[in-house]
Amino acid sequence: MKKLLVLTFLFAQIVFLTQCGPAAEDREMMHKKAKRVSDSIGKVIDDALNEVAIQPSSNTSSATPVDSTKK
């Protein structure tokens, strides 16, 4: 009777451990996909911000003064 219980317990542990194995692999793959998507979104945002960024002019001394007096 003891041998049967021990064998059943060992079988249950083996089944439990083999069922938990792929979950770690899936979790790692999920993190890799999330990192790739996050990097992709960050790149799109950076590209959009760089596209609309105002570049400072190199010749600021030739700027025409604004006449704010009423005529």
C-alpha positions as CSV (number, residue, x, y, z in Angstrom):
1,M,0.0,0.0,0.0
2,K,2.8,2.4,0.9
3,K,4.6,1.7,-2.4
4,L,1.4,2.5,-4.3
5,L,1.0,5.8,-2.5
6,V,4.7,6.7,-3.0
7,L,4.5,5.8,-6.8
8,T,1.3,7.8,-7.1
9,F,2.8,10.8,-5.4
10,L,6.0,10.6,-7.5
11,F,3.8,10.3,-10.7
12,A,1.8,13.4,-9.6
13,Q,5.0,15.4,-9.0
14,I,6.4,14.5,-12.4
15,V,3.2,15.4,-14.1
16,F,3.0,18.7,-12.2
17,L,6.6,19.6,-13.0
18,T,6.3,18.8,-16.7
19,Q,3.1,20.9,-17.0
20,C,4.9,24.0,-15.5
21,G,7.8,23.9,-17.9
22,P,6.3,25.5,-21.0
23,A,4.9,28.4,-19.0
24,A,8.3,29.8,-18.3
25,E,9.2,29.6,-22.0
26,D,5.9,31.3,-22.9
27,R,6.5,34.0,-20.3
28,E,10.0,34.7,-21.7
29,M,8.7,34.9,-25.3
30,M,5.9,37.2,-24.1
31,H,8.5,39.6,-22.5
32,K,10.6,39.6,-25.7
33,K,7.5,40.5,-27.8
34,A,6.5,43.2,-25.4
35,K,10.0,44.7,-25.5
36,R,10.0,44.6,-29.3
37,V,6.6,46.4,-29.4
38,S,7.6,48.9,-26.8
39,D,10.8,49.7,-28.7
40,S,8.8,50.0,-31.9
41,I,6.3,52.4,-30.3
42,G,9.1,54.5,-28.8
43,K,10.9,54.7,-32.2
44,V,7.7,55.9,-33.9
45,I,7.1,58.6,-31.2
46,D,10.8,59.7,-31.4
47,D,10.6,59.9,-35.2
48,A,7.4,61.9,-35.1
49,L,8.8,64.4,-32.5
50,N,12.0,64.8,-34.6
51,E,9.9,65.4,-37.7
52,V,8.1,68.4,-36.2
53,A,10.9,69.7,-34.1
54,I,11.7,73.4,-34.6
55,Q,15.3,73.7,-35.7
56,P,17.1,76.8,-34.3
57,S,18.3,79.1,-37.1
58,S,22.0,79.5,-37.4
59,N,21.7,83.2,-38.5
60,T,19.9,85.0,-35.6
61,S,21.6,88.4,-36.1
62,S,19.8,89.1,-39.4
63,A,16.3,88.7,-37.9
64,T,14.1,91.7,-38.8
65,P,12.9,93.6,-35.8
66,V,9.1,93.7,-35.3
67,D,7.6,97.1,-35.3
68,S,4.9,97.1,-32.7
69,T,3.9,100.8,-32.8
70,K,0.6,101.8,-34.2
71,K,0.6,103.9,-37.4
